[in-house]
């Protein structure tokens, strides 16, 4: 989902910053599309502050076991930085 959204946004001329937990083949796929790739810990608010600073819109996808925590952290940091949109596209169950 994330790569498809990134490709669509890049095709429309938007800058894309892809946030990843660790470097792997998906990280390289984002780079090949033309996205900036940033490795951060979604559970670490300080790390998230640096990653989200300057982003106006956030399209969030998480498949981690701590999906609820990382979604809330990302939304709070996005709000703090004045992001105009936060779209949660995660497909994991919460609850």
N, C-alpha and C positions, 0 to 999 in steps of 0.2 A: 504493500500500500504506500509506504513512504517514498519508495523510488518512483512510483507512478506519479504521485503528487509532485515530487521534485522535478521530474521530467516535464510535466505540464507547466509548472511555474517558470522553469528555465526557458521553455519554448516561447513563453509569453514575455520574456525579457526581464523577469524578476531575478534578483539575487537570492540564492538559497544557501542557508547554513544548515548542514545536517549534523545533528548531535548524536554521537554514538558512545556506547559504554566502553567498547574495546575495538581495536583495529582488527578487521577481518575482511573477507571477500566482499561483504556488503558495503563496507566503508569505501573500498576501491571502486565499487560500482557507482557510488555517489560522486566520487571524484571524476570518473570518466564522463559522467553527465555534465560536469562543470560546476558542481556544488562545492562550497567550502565545507570541509569536514573538520569537526571539533570533537575531541574525545573528552568526555566529562562523566562524572558520577551523578546521576539524576537524583540520588538521595542526599547529596551534599549541597546545601543551599548556597554556600560561598562559591562553589564551582559553577552552579547554575547561574548565579549573578553575572559572572564573566561571560558565560556562554550566550545568555539571552540579551545582554546589553546591546542596544541598537536595533533589535528586531521589532518590527511593527506588527507582524502577524505570525502566529505560531500554530503550526499543524502538528499535533502531537500524536505519536503512535508508540504504544508500549506493549510488550508481550512478556514483561518480567513478572516474577512472583510478587513483587512489591508494587504492582501497577497502581493501586490506589494512592500509596504514599508518593510515588513519583509524579502522578498526575496532579495531585494537590500541590506538591512543591513547585512544579513547573507553572501551574496556574497562578500561584501566589507571586512568584518571581516575575512572571509576565505582567501581572497587574501592577506590581511595584515599579516596573520600568515603563509603564504607560502603553503597553501593547494595545492596539486597537481591536485585535481579535485573537481568540484562543479556541482552536477547534480540536477536540479530542476525538481521534479516529481509532482508538484502541479497540481491539476485538477480544479482550479477555474479560472473564466474568469477575465482578467485584461484589463479593458478599457471600 
